[in-house]
Amino acid sequence: MIYNLRFMIKIINRPCILVLLLSLYTLVLHAQTTSRPVPPPLKNDFKGILEFLSSDWMEGREAGTRGGSMAAAYIASMMQLNGLLPYGDPDNNHEPGSPLHHQRSYFQNFQMIRCSVEKSYLAVIHHAAEGESAIVLDPGIDYQVDAVPFGREAEAQIVFLGYGIEAPAKGYDDYMGMSVNNRIVVVLDGYPGQTDTTSAAWKKLGKSFEDEYATLKKKLRYAEQNGAVAMVILDPAVLNNTVNTALPEDPDDDHFRHFLPGDTGNVKIPCFRLGADAARLLFKDAGIDLHGFEKKAARDLSPASRLVQEKKIRFSIAVKSESLTICNVLGMIQGDDTTRNIIVGGHYDHLGIRKGLIYNGADDNASGTSGMLALAKCWAGYPQKPPCNIIFAAWMGEEKGKLGSNFFARHSSIVPNRLSLVINLDMISRSDPGDSAARQLSIGTMTGNTDLRNLAKKCNSNLECPFVLDLWDVTGATGSDYRPFADRKVPILTFHAGFPEEYHTPQDDFSRVNLTKMERILKLANECLRESLENQPTR
């Protein structure tokens, strides 16, 4: 600003005019200060955090392990360093009457129940005119079984149920016309047309069908709701294996089942995975052509459910359960309106150590956690208060079933009525194998959130090099920590950069992340956050 000193001297004896000019000057300076947007994070704001969280020091950050606890402590220290207010549990370690008594910590502790199978039995029972015969299967070779909250045993008829999907609204329903009450359902892994993007099924069902209808958890829920006593799942790749009939190791399966206290009723039926020999034994002389079914379902979405005659399955499971304390890490920037809140979050846990190999989870999800902390640093360093509270959250237990975000959504007083938006960052540093230019980005919103989709498109168009956006509907999807909030009708913006080939493998390391793409995603997320804050209702 240029000042005219002679003019200022002339009016020095005119108090009213002088006060007016000084007031105008103050308003101009205030406008210059507040109109400047919060700068987006740069690579140096998140690079070191991402590298450290995904280093071997963190031991894969699995829920309930030393590595997970170390990661929580590190994230809390970064929140404190950047000046965020603690938003976790009350800290009652100080004497009553002390000014620090009842002060919050950065940790929100909660219990995780972990179940494992101590002993199991599985046999295929064949009924014929000459009598009953039972072939007992070998655990670990012929089958694997997921844990359930309580031990149980049963003998029941078998129903082949295709893919085990109940999605009549999408034109596919394996349960149509078939009762599975008190029976054991046998299903194929996957969904119609999953291996052929040119198939009629793929084109009709869409890219998000698997997440919305065909996950293992969804299939278990369908079976449970329809009265089944257990589910047997077959992997088509295992069925095609004619050399090694043993079950392959699944890196996502740690042979435990995890849930929050009180959730046991949602995970009560067991799930058995059969190897190739056991599957062939089960379907011997049953008249079921599994490969023919796959082709027909991909072609015209035809289910092929049927009762398997003269065969039953008998099983028993003994279960061990334990309770572990884990935590979310929460910090806050207080806004002008403390009755309204926006959450920026991402999960910090990963798969830990499996068979001596560390699953460092650089993209999944050290990227989202470091991005959240970088955004927190930028907003905490800004001199003006945001229009409402911004809560920065590092969720624990996403890999175990979105436990941390579920716990917060159930127990926080701000959900849902005082929570305006949840921005979720999950896997924001890589790309799909076909996205060699690193241009693609998925942003999920809920049905009806047209304003947020338009906001994302507008902010993206303002980038120097806009992304090719995949704007998808998260309603019904269960893929990340947006789910507990979407269930409570809280508006969602969830950012996801793609599934690289190293997803859920020990090769998801810092050396493979794309810092440039991540920086651009955070710039877009920052703009979406800024515009969302500006559109907050005022008191």
Secondary structure, 3 states (H helix, E strand, C coil): CCCCHHHHHHCCCCHHHHHHHHHHHHHHHHHHHHHCCCCCCCHHHHHHHHHHHCCHHHHHHCCCCHHHHHHHHHHHHHHHHCCCEECCCEECCCCCCCCCCCEECCEEEEEEEEEEEEEEEEEEEEEECCEEEEEECCECCCEEECCCCCCEEEEEEEEECCCCCEEHHHCEECCCCCCCCCCEEEEECCCCCCCCCCCHHHHHHCCCHHHHHCCHHHHHHHHHHCCCCEEEEECHHHHCCCCCCCCCCCCCCCCEEEECCCCHHHCCCCEEEECHHHHHHHHCCCCCCHHHHHHHHHHHCCCCCEEEEEEEEEEEEEEEEEEEEEEEEEEEECCCEEEEEEEEEEECCCCEEECCEEECCHHHHHHHHHHHHHHHHHHHCCCCCCCEEEEEEEECCCCCCCHHHHHHHHHCCCCCCCEEEEEEECCCCCCCCCCCCCCEEEEEECCCCHHHHHHHHHHHHCCCCCCEEEEEECCCCCCCCCHHHHCCCCCEEEEECCCCCCCCCCCCCHHHCCHHHHHHHHHHHHHHHHHHHHCCCCC
